């Protein structure tokens, strides 16, 4: 039975050691390294966060990936959106998870890709000017090489589609100077390979960027309004001073979540984002943005508001991304932890089941 709302959860593959992270941050580094060493920065600060049912898993193990998929499916999530990394000239990173999911046909759970097209730097450790991997856009031959690398995924029967086209999201759509040509070529090559084209989604952080993004050839935008409260309730000067000071930014989730979805999300070319929680102090320390007091009840109210905005769309477009399934280093996840267990997932399923469609 199809879900009433198509929920796709962003999925971070950095829970496995890789050669590059060993070199940059020390042998055996994974996302759990940051999560495990996190400390409370103020009274009542919920850190460190400890995983419950799935534990401190290693994504090299297929049984872990299966357990994640089974859990997500049980609570109404249609599929995962794997973060995908392509830096140009064939340079990929953290590709093992996707490659094994495609080659093994396991788990039997829908998926799609989001290209995290940005330069990796040492910013997590306060080294803003240290470039680790530069994001490059190298022209037509590189675009073809990139397309060929993801084509096996596009052709997989599990791949998530809109309008019968595999969806592909770009994290920084407006930082890609040649993006219109890229979209044109990928659509051409997709059709040559028996597909109907590619459904391109550009991720943006404010509705103000929608028209410009769509004008580049994108079919839709995914709006991640994490800081919309700050944009609408503080001045540019205040926000500038916050960035320069590098001081902790602490707000209440209760104040933020009403701004996570808006009227634009009712439009067919706008895809909203569900945000369960946020605290990236495990990565950024005192420079973090922290939303305090998130809980399943408030999360349920947020989910209902998102559902209300998209419930009248055609079934194929009745879609929302969830940020995220497992971004533990950002304090942004649905996987069970020791404090709330499965309660966020149960609340998500409750809101789905209450819909009358």
N, C-alpha and C positions, 0 to 999 in steps of 0.2 A: 504494500500500500504506500502510495506517495505521500510525503509530508505536505501539510497545508502551506507551510512556508519553507522555502529552500534555504537552509542554513549551512554555510560553508565556513569552517573554522581555520584560521591561519595557523600554520604548523611550522615550528622552528626545528631544523635538523641538527642543531649544534649540541646535541647530547651524546657525543661520541668523540673520542680523541682523533685528531688529524695532524699530519706532519706540520702544517703551517702554524697551528696554534701551539704545538709543542715548541716550535722555534721562537714564537713571539712571547708566550706567556708562561712557558715551563712545561715539562713533560707531564702528559696526562690531563692537560687543561680541557675542560668542557664547560658548558653553561652552569653545571652544578658547582663548579669551583667558586664562581661569584655568589651563587645562591647560598652555599654553605657557610661562607665567611661573613655574610651580612650581619650587621649589628644594629640594634635600635638607636635611633638618632634623637629621640625625645621620649618623654614619658608616655607609655601606652602605644608606642610604635610597634606594629606587628612585624617583627623581624627577629630571627630568620624565619622564613617560611619553609615548612617541611612537608614533602609529598607524603600522601597516605597510601591509598590502594595500589598505585603503580610503583611506588618507591623511587629511589634514585636510579632510574633505568639507564640502560645503554642501548642506543638505537641501532647498534650493529646486530642486535638480536632480533630475529624475525618474530619471536613470540611476544616481544614487547610491542612491536608495531601492530600485531594482531589484537593484543589486549586493548590498545588504544582505540583501534577501529571498532571493536565490539562495544566498548563503553560509549563511544560517540554515537554509534548507531542506535543503541538502546535508548538514548535520551533525545532522539529526534534530529541529530545532525546528519545532513546528507553526505558530506564529504570533507576532506581536508584540502586546504590550499597550501602546498609545499612552497616555502621560500626557495627560490632558484637563483643561482649566482653564475653570471657569465661576465668576465672582465675584459673580453676581447681576445682574439687570436687563440681560441680554444681553451683559455684558462677558466676552469670551473673550480668550485670548492664546495665541500659538504654535499657532493653529488651522490654519495654512496647509497643513501636512503632511497632516493627516487629511483636510481638505476636498479636497485634490488627489487623494489616494489613492481617496477615494470617487467623486469626479466623473469621474476618468479610467479607473477600473477597473484601474489599475496601481499596484503590481505585483499579479499574481494570486497573492496570499499571504494566508492568514487573519490576522485582527486582531480586537482588542477594545479596550475603553476602561477606564481607571482614572481616576476623578475625584480630582485632587489638591486636595481641599477644605481648603485652609489659606491664611491670610493671607501675602502676600509682604512681607518686610521687608528691611532693609539688613544683616541679620545676617552675610552673607558677608563684609562689609567691616567687621565689628565695630560696626555701627550698629543695635543691637538694638531701639531704640525708634523707628526710622524706618519708618513704614508706607508701603509702596509701592502695594500693592493689597490692600484689605481683603476677606476672604471674608465674604459676606453671605448670609443665608438669608431671603428676602423673602416667603415665603408661596406660596399655591396658584397664583396667576397666574405667578409666576416659575418655579415647578416645571413648569408647563405649557410655558412658553417654552423652558425647558431641555430638556424631553422632545422638543419639536418640533425642536430643534437637532440632537439626536443620532439621531432616528428614521431619517433616510436611511442612517446607518451600521448601525443595528439591522436594517434591511430588506435590507442588502447580502448577497448569497449567500456572501461570504467571511467574514462575521462569525462569531466563535467562539461556540458554544453548549454548554450542559450541559442535559440533559433537554429538548432542542429549544427552549431559551430563551436569548436573547442574554445573555451575562454582562456585568455592570457592577460594577466594584469602587470602593469608597470608601476613600480613604487614611486619613481620620480619622473613622471611623463614629460614635464616641461624642462628637465635638465638634459634631455636627449635632443641635440640640435637637429638631427636628421630623422626625427621620429616619423614624420609623414611618409617619407620614402620607405622607411623600415616597414611601416604598416602596409603600404601598397605592395611591396615585394613579398612579404609574408602571406598576404591574401592570395597573390598570384600563385606562389609556390604551393600553398595549401590546396587550391583548386586543382593544380596539376597533379596532386597526389590523392585525388579522390574525395577531398573534403569540400565543404561549401564555403570555405573561407575560415577566418579566425575572428572570434568576438573579442575585440580589444577593450580593456578596461583601464582607465588611468586613475590612480589613487591620488586624491587631493585632500587637503586639510581644512579647506573652507569653501563654501558654495561659490564664493567670488571667482574661483578659478575654473568653474565649470565650463563656461562658454569657450574660453580660450583652449582648454583641453580638448573639448569635442571638435573644435575647428581643425585640430591636427589630424583628425581621422579616427579618433576613438569612438566606439559605439556607445560607451557609457562611462560614468565616473563612479568611483567608490569614495564616498566622503567619510573621512575619519576625523570627526569633530572633537578630538580629545581636548584641545585647548580653546574651544569656541567660547566657553564661559569667560576665559581671560580676555579674549579678543573683544568681546562685547561689553565687558564690565570694567576693564582697566584701560588707561590711555596708552598710546604708543610710547610715550615718555616713560611711564611706569614699567612697561614691558621691556623697554630698552635698558633701563636701570637694573632690572632683575637679571637680564642676560649678562650684563657687564659685571655685576657684583658676584655672580656665580654662587649665590646663596640658595639655601634650601627653599623650595616653593611648596608649601603645604596648604592643601585645600580639602574641603569636605566632598566626598563622592555625592552626597545628597544635593549639594549645590550644583555640581557639574553635570549630573546625568540628564537633567531636563534639556540640556543643550546638545546632547549627543545625536539627536534626530530633529529634522525640521520639515517644513512643508515641501521643500524640493524633493524629498525622498518619495513623494507621491508620484513623481514623474517617472516615465518608463526608462529614461536614460540615467537615473540616479539610483545608486545602490547604497543603502545606509550601512552603518557599522554598529554592532553591539559590543559594548566595552564593559566587561564585568568588574574590573578593578585596575589600579595602576599604582606602581611604586618601583621606579627603576633605581632606587638607591643601592641595590646590590651591584649594579654596574657603575653608577655615577657618584655614589657617596653624598656628600653635602651639596652637590650641584643638582640633585634630583628634583623631579616633580613627583609629589606624593599625594594621592587621594586617600584620605583617611575614612574609616568607618564604612567601607563598602560591606554590604551583607546581602544574603539571598533575597530578602524582602524588597530592598531598594532595587536590586538587580531585576527582580520580577516586574517592578513598575516601569523600569527602563525598557525591558523587553516588550511589554505591552504597548508602550508608546511607539516603538519601532514597528511592531506588527500592525497597529492601527494605521500607520502611514503607508503600508505597502499591501495591505490585504485586498484592495480593490484592483490591483494590477492583474494582467493575464498570468496564468499559473506559471508559465516558463520564466517570467520576469519577477515573480513574487519572491525576491531573493534578498538575503542580508548576509554580509560577512560578519564573522565573530572575531574580534581581536582580543584574545587569541585562545588557541587550545592549550599552548604550553610555553608561553614566554615567561618563564619563572624569573629570569633576571630582570624583567620589567614589572614584576608583581602583577602580571596580566595573563591570567590563565583560567581555564575551566576544570582542569584536572583536579582531583580531590587533594586537599591538604588536611593537616591534622586538626585545624580549627573548625572547618565547615564540612569536611568530608564531601559527600555527593550532593549537598544541598543546592549548590548553584545549578547543577545539571538537572536536579529534580524540579527546580523552579522553572527552568527553561522548558522542560517537558510539560509541566503544568500549564504554562501559557500557550503552548502549542495545542494541547488537548482542549483548551477552553474556547478555541476559535470556532466559529460557526461559518463554514464555507460550503 
